[in-house]
Amino acid sequence: MILKDIWMDVKAVQERDPAARNAWEVLLLYQGVHALIWHRFAHWFYKRRMFFMARLISQIARFWTLIEIHPGAELGHGILIDHGCGVVIGETTVVGDNCTIYQGVTLGGVGLNKGKRHPTLGNNVTVGAGAKILGAFEVGDNCTIAANAVLLKPLENDTTAVGIPARPVKVGGVPVPKKQMAAVATIEQYEQMEEKVRNLEQQVGRLERELEKARGKREEQKEFGKSEPKKKEL
């Protein structure tokens, strides 16, 4: 079974990497394939609760390939890790069949709780260079996450997501209307809104102080008017 998985990974590189010339070159010289081979063996030990051996193999693979795949991660068939340097795949991650992962990708978790805390990728998912997918949610089949995007929410099938935080721009190849896109505010927009709120609070505070001063002057004028002696009528 492991040998079959390795062969499918080699064929995936040949099919999807234009620079790949033949199966022997891919098998012997591609660090993405090497990382997957190491992981297949590490995962075998992990499933049999031999955690130390599984972790040892994964750390050796990390040293030689610069790709860190936790032995507990479940990876499908025909995966392409292209270039691969800096890829990190967490313990409870699930990656479907025929996925493509470029360099610098993180499939990570949020929080310190045990249990499922990493993403689940469907089949035929492409994750661009430097993209981060953080959290225990599902990414549907045939999705594309753009380079350097930070995905924090689930995606439906056939969705393309870009930005920080990532938002859908295409669903089924059809662009998402701008009105729907506008409903999702970016970090920069949140910061601008916070700044506007702070400015409004400062203006309100200044107006309240001026109003208090005006009231104080009015009270002083009333008191002064009462204390002034009335002039005698001639």
C-alpha positions as CSV (number, residue, x, y, z in Angstrom):
1,M,0.0,0.0,0.0
2,I,2.8,2.4,0.9
3,L,4.6,1.6,-2.4
4,K,1.4,2.3,-4.3
5,D,1.0,5.7,-2.6
6,I,4.6,6.6,-3.4
7,W,4.1,5.7,-7.0
8,M,1.0,7.8,-7.2
9,D,2.8,10.8,-5.7
10,V,5.6,10.4,-8.4
11,K,3.0,10.2,-11.1
12,A,1.3,13.3,-9.7
13,V,4.5,15.3,-10.0
14,Q,5.0,14.1,-13.6
15,E,1.5,15.2,-14.5
16,R,1.4,18.5,-12.8
17,D,5.0,19.8,-12.8
18,P,6.1,20.9,-16.3
19,A,9.8,20.7,-15.2
20,A,9.6,17.0,-14.4
21,R,11.2,14.8,-17.1
22,N,10.9,11.3,-16.0
23,A,9.8,9.1,-13.0
24,W,13.4,8.3,-11.9
25,E,14.3,12.0,-11.7
26,V,11.2,12.8,-9.6
27,L,11.8,9.8,-7.3
28,L,15.5,10.6,-6.7
29,L,15.7,14.4,-6.8
30,Y,12.3,15.9,-5.7
31,Q,12.3,16.8,-2.0
32,G,8.5,17.0,-2.0
33,V,8.3,13.4,-3.0
34,H,11.0,12.5,-0.4
35,A,9.0,14.2,2.3
36,L,5.9,12.3,1.4
37,I,7.8,9.0,1.3
38,W,9.2,9.6,4.8
39,H,5.7,10.6,6.0
40,R,4.1,7.4,4.7
41,F,6.4,5.4,6.9
42,A,6.1,7.8,9.9
43,H,2.3,7.6,9.7
44,W,2.4,3.8,9.6
45,F,4.2,3.9,13.0
46,Y,1.9,6.6,14.3
47,K,-1.2,4.6,13.6
48,R,0.3,1.7,15.6
49,R,1.0,4.1,18.5
50,M,4.7,3.9,18.2
51,F,4.9,7.7,18.6
52,F,8.6,8.1,19.3
53,M,9.6,6.2,16.1
54,A,7.0,8.1,14.1
55,R,8.3,11.5,15.4
56,L,11.9,10.5,14.8
57,I,11.2,9.7,11.2
58,S,9.4,13.0,10.7
59,Q,12.2,15.0,12.2
60,I,14.8,13.3,10.0
61,A,12.6,14.1,7.0
62,R,12.3,17.7,8.2
63,F,16.1,18.0,8.4
64,W,16.7,16.7,4.9
65,T,13.8,18.2,3.0
66,L,12.9,21.4,5.0
67,I,9.3,20.2,4.9
68,E,7.6,19.4,8.3
69,I,4.7,17.0,8.2
70,H,3.5,15.7,11.5
71,P,3.2,11.9,11.5
72,G,-0.4,12.1,12.6
73,A,-1.5,14.1,9.5
74,E,-3.6,12.1,7.0
75,L,-2.6,12.6,3.4
76,G,-4.4,11.3,0.4
77,H,-3.0,10.0,-2.9
78,G,-1.4,11.9,-5.8
79,I,-0.2,14.9,-3.7
80,L,2.2,17.4,-5.2
81,I,4.4,19.4,-2.8
82,D,6.1,21.7,-5.3
83,H,9.4,23.2,-4.2
84,G,8.2,22.6,-0.7
85,C,10.7,24.6,1.5
86,G,8.9,25.8,4.6
87,V,5.8,23.7,4.3
88,V,4.2,22.9,7.7
89,I,1.4,20.4,8.1
90,G,-0.1,19.9,11.5
91,E,-1.1,16.8,13.4
92,T,-4.8,16.6,12.8
93,T,-4.7,17.9,9.2
94,V,-6.4,15.9,6.5
95,V,-5.4,16.4,2.9
96,G,-7.5,14.9,0.1
97,D,-6.4,13.3,-3.2
98,N,-4.6,15.1,-6.0
99,C,-3.9,18.3,-3.9
100,T,-1.1,20.7,-4.9
101,I,0.8,22.5,-2.1
102,Y,3.4,25.1,-2.9
103,Q,6.3,26.3,-0.8
104,G,5.8,28.2,2.5
105,V,2.3,26.8,3.1
106,T,1.1,26.3,6.7
107,L,-1.8,24.0,7.5
108,G,-2.0,24.9,11.1
109,G,-4.2,25.1,14.1
110,V,-5.4,27.8,16.5
111,G,-5.7,27.5,20.2
112,L,-4.1,25.0,22.6
113,N,-6.9,22.5,23.0
114,K,-6.3,18.9,22.0
115,G,-8.4,17.1,19.4
116,K,-9.2,18.3,15.9
117,R,-7.6,21.7,15.4
118,H,-6.2,21.7,11.9
119,P,-7.9,22.1,8.5
120,T,-9.4,19.4,6.3
121,L,-8.8,19.8,2.6
122,G,-11.0,18.1,0.0
123,N,-9.8,16.7,-3.3
124,N,-8.1,18.6,-6.0
125,V,-7.3,21.6,-3.8
126,T,-4.5,24.0,-4.7
127,V,-2.8,26.0,-2.0
128,G,-0.6,28.9,-3.3
129,A,2.9,29.8,-2.1
130,G,3.0,31.2,1.4
131,A,-0.7,30.7,2.1
132,K,-1.9,29.9,5.6
133,I,-5.0,27.8,6.4
134,L,-5.6,28.0,10.2
135,G,-8.3,26.3,12.2
136,A,-10.4,23.1,12.3
137,F,-12.7,23.6,9.3
138,E,-13.2,22.1,5.8
139,V,-12.1,23.4,2.5
140,G,-14.2,21.9,-0.3
141,D,-13.2,20.0,-3.4
142,N,-11.6,21.9,-6.3
143,C,-10.8,25.0,-4.3
144,T,-7.9,27.3,-4.9
145,I,-6.3,29.4,-2.1
146,A,-4.2,32.2,-3.6
147,A,-0.5,32.9,-2.7
148,N,0.0,34.5,0.7
149,A,-3.7,34.3,1.6
150,V,-4.7,33.6,5.2
151,L,-7.8,31.4,5.3
152,L,-9.7,31.3,8.6
153,K,-13.2,30.1,7.5
154,P,-14.6,27.1,5.6
155,L,-14.9,27.2,1.8
156,E,-17.6,25.6,-0.4
157,N,-16.6,23.4,-3.4
158,D,-15.1,25.1,-6.5
159,T,-14.2,28.3,-4.7
160,T,-11.3,30.6,-5.2
161,A,-10.2,32.7,-2.2
162,V,-7.7,35.5,-1.9
163,G,-6.6,38.1,0.6
164,I,-5.9,38.6,4.3
165,P,-8.2,37.3,5.7
166,A,-9.1,35.2,2.6
167,R,-12.5,35.8,1.0
168,P,-14.1,34.1,-2.0
169,V,-13.7,35.9,-5.3
170,K,-15.0,33.1,-7.5
171,V,-17.4,30.3,-7.0
172,G,-17.6,27.7,-9.8
173,G,-15.6,30.0,-12.0
174,V,-18.1,32.8,-11.7
175,P,-16.8,36.0,-10.0
176,V,-18.5,36.9,-6.7
177,P,-20.5,40.1,-7.0
178,K,-18.8,43.1,-5.4
179,K,-21.7,43.7,-3.0
180,Q,-21.2,40.3,-1.5
181,M,-17.5,40.8,-1.3
182,A,-18.0,44.2,0.4
183,A,-19.8,42.4,3.2
184,V,-16.5,40.9,4.3
185,A,-14.3,43.7,5.8
186,T,-10.5,43.5,5.6
187,I,-8.2,44.1,8.5
188,E,-7.3,47.5,7.0
189,Q,-11.0,48.4,6.9
190,Y,-11.5,47.4,10.5
191,E,-8.5,49.5,11.5
192,Q,-9.9,52.5,9.6
193,M,-13.3,52.0,11.3
194,E,-11.6,51.8,14.7
195,E,-9.7,55.0,14.1
196,K,-12.9,56.8,13.0
197,V,-14.7,55.6,16.1
198,R,-11.8,56.9,18.3
199,N,-11.9,60.3,16.5
200,L,-15.7,60.5,17.0
201,E,-15.3,59.7,20.7
202,Q,-12.7,62.4,21.1
203,Q,-15.0,64.9,19.3
204,V,-17.9,63.9,21.5
205,G,-15.8,64.3,24.6
206,R,-14.6,67.8,23.5
207,L,-18.2,68.9,22.8
208,E,-19.3,67.6,26.2
209,R,-16.6,69.6,27.9
210,E,-17.5,72.8,26.0
211,L,-21.2,72.2,26.8
212,E,-20.3,71.9,30.5
213,K,-18.3,75.1,30.3
214,A,-21.2,76.9,28.6
215,R,-23.6,75.7,31.3
216,G,-21.3,76.8,34.1
217,K,-21.0,80.3,32.6
218,R,-24.8,80.5,32.3
219,E,-25.2,79.5,35.9
220,E,-22.6,82.2,36.9
221,Q,-24.5,84.8,35.0
222,K,-27.8,83.9,36.7
223,E,-26.2,84.0,40.1
224,F,-24.6,87.4,39.3
225,G,-27.9,88.7,38.2
226,K,-29.6,87.7,41.5
227,S,-26.9,89.2,43.6
228,E,-26.9,92.6,41.9
229,P,-29.0,95.3,43.9
230,K,-32.0,96.7,42.0
231,K,-31.7,100.4,41.2
232,K,-34.2,102.6,43.0
233,E,-36.8,104.2,40.7
234,L,-36.7,108.0,40.7
